[in-house]
Amino acid sequence: MSNFNVPQMKEWMKCGRLHSLQPPYNMLMCDIEKAIIPFCKRNSIGIVSYGTLAYGLLTGKYTTKSRFPKSDWRSGKLFPDPGEWQRHIDLFKGEAYKRNLRIVRGLTKWAREHGMTPGNVAAAWVLSKPAISSALVGAKNPAQAAENAKAADIKLSAAELKEINSILNEPLKPANKKQGKRR
């Protein structure tokens, strides 16, 4: 199944065995950790994540100056009503986008210090989660596919995961407001 929530999985399981679920999951979209991952673990349901690189965002290739054409769903202009996809689009919008770029800068620095790429770290982080059976990682060319495949050989230590998680816990900063100095 793809994109099922817990009630939908329970309903399906009345009819037959559910072997795997394909939800979006990455360093910036972790909401499945609350209910879906525990449910899948309890019921021996494999999880095949998609959006592992947050649609390219976690590779470090985007900046505040990056623009997406109207034909690209990340622009937010492709669908009149994106429905469930709005939360994916929101990764690339406003203060959340700025926060995400700060996280990616920190992640890129950490990755380089450890001889990796930010995309490798992002995929290895997802694969480090015990409930994740596999992670879908897109590529636009053979070189990207070869680079992304390296993540399968990366085993992040507990200390490395702690360092990475501290980068991910970047708070969402409020809109810039001019503040006068107090005397």
C-alpha positions in Angstrom: 0.0 0.0 0.0 1.1 3.6 -0.5 0.3 6.5 1.7 -2.1 4.6 4.0 -2.6 5.9 7.6 -3.1 3.5 10.5 -7.0 3.4 10.3 -6.7 2.5 6.6 -4.1 -0.2 7.3 -6.4 -1.7 10.0 -9.3 -1.7 7.5 -7.2 -3.4 4.9 -6.0 -6.0 7.4 -9.6 -7.1 7.9 -9.4 -8.5 4.3 -5.9 -9.9 4.2 -2.2 -9.6 5.0 -0.5 -6.3 4.5 3.2 -6.9 3.6 4.5 -3.4 3.0 3.7 0.3 3.2 5.2 3.0 1.0 5.0 6.4 2.8 7.0 9.5 2.4 9.9 9.6 4.9 13.0 11.7 5.1 14.9 13.9 7.5 12.5 16.7 7.0 9.2 14.7 7.0 9.3 12.4 10.0 5.6 12.4 10.9 5.3 8.6 10.3 7.5 8.1 13.4 4.5 8.9 15.7 1.9 6.2 14.7 2.8 4.6 11.4 6.2 3.2 12.2 5.1 1.7 15.6 2.0 0.2 14.0 4.1 -1.4 11.2 6.6 -2.7 13.6 3.9 -4.3 15.8 2.3 -5.9 12.7 5.5 -6.9 10.8 4.7 -4.6 7.9 7.8 -3.5 5.9 8.2 0.1 5.1 9.6 1.3 1.8 10.1 5.0 2.1 9.8 7.4 -0.8 11.0 11.0 -0.9 14.1 9.9 0.9 16.1 12.9 -0.4 13.2 15.3 0.1 12.8 15.6 -3.6 16.4 16.7 -4.1 16.4 19.2 -1.2 18.6 17.0 1.0 21.3 16.7 -1.7 22.4 20.3 -1.1 21.7 21.5 -4.7 19.1 24.1 -3.9 19.5 27.6 -2.5 17.2 30.5 -1.6 17.7 31.6 -5.2 16.5 28.3 -6.7 13.2 28.6 -8.6 11.1 25.8 -10.0 9.2 26.1 -13.2 5.4 26.1 -13.1 5.5 22.5 -14.6 7.4 21.3 -11.5 5.2 20.3 -8.6 7.7 21.9 -6.2 6.7 25.3 -7.5 3.3 24.9 -5.9 1.7 26.0 -9.2 1.2 22.8 -11.0 -2.0 21.7 -9.3 -5.0 24.0 -8.5 -5.6 21.8 -5.4 -2.6 19.8 -4.4 -4.5 18.1 -1.6 -2.2 15.7 0.3 0.8 16.9 -1.7 0.6 20.3 -0.1 2.9 19.1 2.8 5.5 18.1 0.2 5.2 21.4 -1.6 5.6 23.2 1.8 9.2 21.9 2.1 10.0 24.4 -0.6 8.0 27.4 0.7 8.6 30.4 3.0 10.2 30.1 6.4 10.1 26.3 6.3 12.2 26.3 3.1 14.7 28.7 4.7 14.9 26.4 7.8 15.3 23.4 5.6 18.2 25.1 3.7 19.9 25.9 7.0 19.6 22.2 8.0 21.0 21.1 4.6 24.0 23.5 5.0 24.7 21.9 8.4 24.2 18.5 7.0 26.5 19.2 4.0 29.2 20.4 6.3 28.9 17.3 8.5 28.8 15.0 5.5 32.0 16.5 4.0 33.8 16.2 7.4 32.9 12.5 7.3 33.8 11.9 3.6 30.2 11.6 2.4 27.7 13.6 0.4 24.6 15.1 2.1 22.5 12.8 -0.1 24.4 9.7 1.1 23.9 10.8 4.7 20.2 11.5 4.2 19.6 8.0 2.7 21.8 6.3 5.2 19.9 8.0 8.0 16.6 6.7 6.7 18.1 3.2 6.2 19.4 3.3 9.8 15.8 3.2 11.1 15.0 -0.4 12.1 11.5 -0.3 10.7 12.6 0.8 7.2 12.9 -2.1 4.8 14.2 -0.1 2.0 14.4 3.5 0.7 13.5 4.7 -2.7 16.1 7.2 -3.9 15.6 8.9 -7.2 18.3 9.7 -9.8 18.2 11.6 -13.1 21.4 10.0 -14.5 23.7 7.0 -14.0 26.2 9.1 -12.0 23.5 10.1 -9.5 22.3 6.5 -9.3 25.9 5.3 -8.5 26.4 8.0 -5.9 23.0 7.3 -4.2 23.7 3.6 -4.1 26.7 4.2 -1.8 24.3 5.0 1.0 23.5 1.3 1.3 27.1 0.7 2.5 27.1 3.5 5.1 26.4 2.4 8.7 26.0 5.4 10.9 27.1 4.9 14.5 25.0 6.0 17.4 27.3 8.9 18.0 27.0 10.0 14.3 23.2 9.7 14.5 23.2 11.9 17.6 25.3 14.5 15.8 23.0 14.4 12.7 19.9 14.6 14.8 21.2 17.7 16.5 21.5 19.3 13.0 18.0 18.2 12.2 16.5 19.8 15.3 17.1 23.3 13.9 14.2 25.4 15.2 11.8 27.1 12.9 12.7 30.8 13.4 9.9 33.4 13.4 9.7 36.0 10.6 12.4 38.6 10.9 11.2 41.4 13.1 13.3 44.5 13.9 14.0 44.5 17.5 15.4 47.6 19.2 18.2 47.3 21.8 17.1 47.6 25.4 19.1 49.7 27.7 
